[in-house]
Amino acid sequence: MSSVRVRFAPSPTGFFHIGSARTALFNWLYARHTGGVFILRIEDTDAARNSEEFLNVIYQSLAWLGLNWDEGPVFGTNGGGEFGPYRQSERGHVYREYLEKLRAAGRVYEKDGATWFRLLGERHEVYDEHRQKTVTKVKTAPMVIDDAIRGRVERVEDEDFVIFRSDGNPVFHFVNVVDDIAMRITHVIRGEDHLSNSSKHVALFEAFGVQPPIFAHIPLILKQNGPGKMSKRDQGALIEEYQKRGYLSGAVVNFITLLGWNPGGDREKLPLDEIVALFDLPAVNQSNARFDDKKMAHMNMLYLLALPASEFVAQARAFFSGLPELAGAAALAADAGYFEAVMALAQPKIKGFEELPAYTAYFWAEEYPTDEKAKAKALAKGEPRARLAELAQLVRAPGTDFSSDASLEAAIKALAEARGLGFGDYQGVARVAVTGLAAGPSITSLIRLLGRERVAARLDRFAAVLV
């Protein structure tokens, strides 16, 4: 096994953001690419904001994405390990032990009830205009960070900083470094917004006499409209949202992998084992990535199209089962063969399972909504009542062959030709009459599947309400 040890360290203070998922994914991919260890560490020292509900969201989201962790809190078959506990709220004794190491080395002091980390260097006082007070500056050499993604980065840390608050709780910088040391982390892969913390962290590593891990700061994910980083309030930001909408986890993983990483070439859809084989830190972009929900939906469509028909049917049935009773009951009550046939028509057309209820409503019941714009457009062409009557007569005729789409198409074309018309003169108005929609499966496919009597009755009913 490789010596690489990486960690993902979320805080259970909110729903699981796509940026957090991307950080977890890049750590997981690097661990799997190198044969290393992926560690889940929970930063739950903020007692006022932490929630067990949000902690379970983290576990469930990682599991749904397929990002199994080798060490960390136990959840299902994930977790365990010899460097625990893996929740910071349970590691107070470790932090006190490391604090005493710094105290013994003369690197901490007390001020205003808090414990401060002492930088080494010549000190002088200056007046800070921004903070409107006098502060003590420390003359230190720039800290050089050889970032695996951003290259050489120099940062200056010139003020002592708090490592334990006045309430006795350690701050993020301290626990982060202590846990990385104690858990033998070799690579810290995290968002670019943490680059500003790196000088503090390097100073702490050096104070403990430990070589810092390799840092790799990944680009930010920008909101799709306007400037700034994508926040939890932006559309498409939460992983739970994709679960509820019936997205395929493989599609989500594939999409967010490409937010900041380029495998080379112009392919978008990549098998996970190929992503693992190709993934490496030098191929991660330095420039920020912009989120695009249309591209996410397109990726999901590609994955839906690739599903075996039986798996698509099973997942569609599971999606309907998760809907409120009235929304999914009619579909679930349908004959199994009929349900499979409807799904065969839907699979090449939809971008996600969330579209199924509206896309297939007319297959399950005789009451279904009508798109008024589609209706107006269909009625504006030619003589719609005459076309509906002619098509109803054709559908009812015993000699009309319903055995295939091709035979139905031939029959409708023959009807149109006999009247000096085209196939389209029947298609638009028939679709609205039979489905209530402007688009969907081929008109011959849905006529064949709905059957002779249902289609004829719908054509008659629609024609009867036209003025």
Sequence and secondary structure as in RCSB ss.txt:
>XXXX:A:sequence
MSSVRVRFAPSPTGFFHIGSARTALFNWLYARHTGGVFILRIEDTDAARNSEEFLNVIYQSLAWLGLNWDEGPVF
GTNGGGEFGPYRQSERGHVYREYLEKLRAAGRVYEKDGATWFRLLGERHEVYDEHRQKTVTKVKTAPMVIDDAIR
GRVERVEDEDFVIFRSDGNPVFHFVNVVDDIAMRITHVIRGEDHLSNSSKHVALFEAFGVQPPIFAHIPLILKQN
GPGKMSKRDQGALIEEYQKRGYLSGAVVNFITLLGWNPGGDREKLPLDEIVALFDLPAVNQSNARFDDKKMAHMN
MLYLLALPASEFVAQARAFFSGLPELAGAAALAADAGYFEAVMALAQPKIKGFEELPAYTAYFWAEEYPTDEKAK
AKALAKGEPRARLAELAQLVRAPGTDFSSDASLEAAIKALAEARGLGFGDYQGVARVAVTGLAAGPSITSLIRLL
GRERVAARLDRFAAVLV
>XXXX:A:secstr
  S EEEE   SSSS BHHHHHHHHHHHHHHHHHT EEEE B    TTT  HHHHHHHHHHHHHHT   SBEEEE
TTEEE TT   BGGG HHHHHHHHHHHHHTT EEEETTEEEE   SEEEEEEETTTTEEEEEEE   EEEEETTT
EEEEE   S EEEE TTS B HHHHHHHHHHHTT  EEEEEGGGGGGHHHHHHHHHHTT    EEEEE  EE SS
SSSB  TTSTT BHHHHHHTT  HHHHHHHHHTSSB  SSS     HHHHHHH  GGGB SS EE  HHHHHHHH
HHHHHHS HHHHHHHHHHHHHTS HHHHHHHHHS HHHHHHHHHHHTTT SSGGGHHHHHHHHH S     HHHH
HHHHTSS HHHHHHHHHHHHH TTS  S HHHHHHHHHHHHHHTT  THHHHHHHHHHHHSSS  S HHHHHHHH
 HHHHHHHHHHHHHT  
